[in-house]
Each structure stands twice: as C-alpha cells, then as structure tokens.
C-alpha cells in the first residue's frame, strides 16, 4: 500500500509540475499580449498625434502659400511702381535736358 501511495504521489507531483509549467507559459503569453495591446494603444495614440501634426502641417502650408501669393502680388505692384517712377524720372531728365539746351 505504501508503494501504491508513492506511485499516486509521484503521479500527482508530475501532473502538478506539468500544470505549473503550463501556467507559467500562459502567464508569459498573457503578459506578452498585454504588452502588445499596450503597444497598440501607443500606436493608436501615435497615429492620432501624427494625423494631428499632418493637419497642422497642411494648414501651415496653405497659410504659407497664401502669404507667398500675397507677397508675389505686392512685389508685382512694387515693380510696376518702380517702372512708372523710372519712366517719370527719364521724362523729367529729358525735359530738364531740353530746358538746359535752350
């Protein structure tokens, strides 16, 4: 009977050890899944941050384009004014030269 008890305890201990190994594997698997899920949350957070930054970048780019167009129009106006001033100066120089010759 003692031998039979030893056999039962040996079998019980073996199953207990196997169960502990499976439990350890399951705990490790659960921990890795939690890490993956936390990584997914971080990824989602990063994705939303990236979308927000892209939106801000697009807004800034459109504002920059608008400012460039305004600057370009202003430059064209100033160049036209310079052209008119140069013409007026040449006309004035021409009149002054014709008065000096008389």
WOHUHU-V763851 format. One line per field, one symbol per residue. ss: DSSP state (H for helix, E for strand, C for the rest). psi: psi as a letter, one per 30 degrees, with the letter a starting at -180 (. if undefined). burial: # if it has 16 or more other C-alpha atoms within 10 Angstrom, else .. A space follows every 10 residues. Layout:
ss = ???
psi = ???
burial = ???
This chain:
ss = CHHHHHHHHH HHHHHHHHHH HHHHHHHHHH HHHHHHHHHH HHHHHHHHHH HHHHHHHHHH HHHHHHHHHH HHHHHHHHHH HHHHHHHHHH HHHHHHHHHH HC
psi = eeeeeeeeee eeeeeeeeee eeeeeeeeee eeeeeeeeee eeeeeeeeee eeeeeeeeee eeeeeeeeee eeeeeeeeee eeeeeeeeee eeeeeeeeee e.
burial = .......... .......... .......... .......... .......... .......... .......... .......... .......... .......... ..
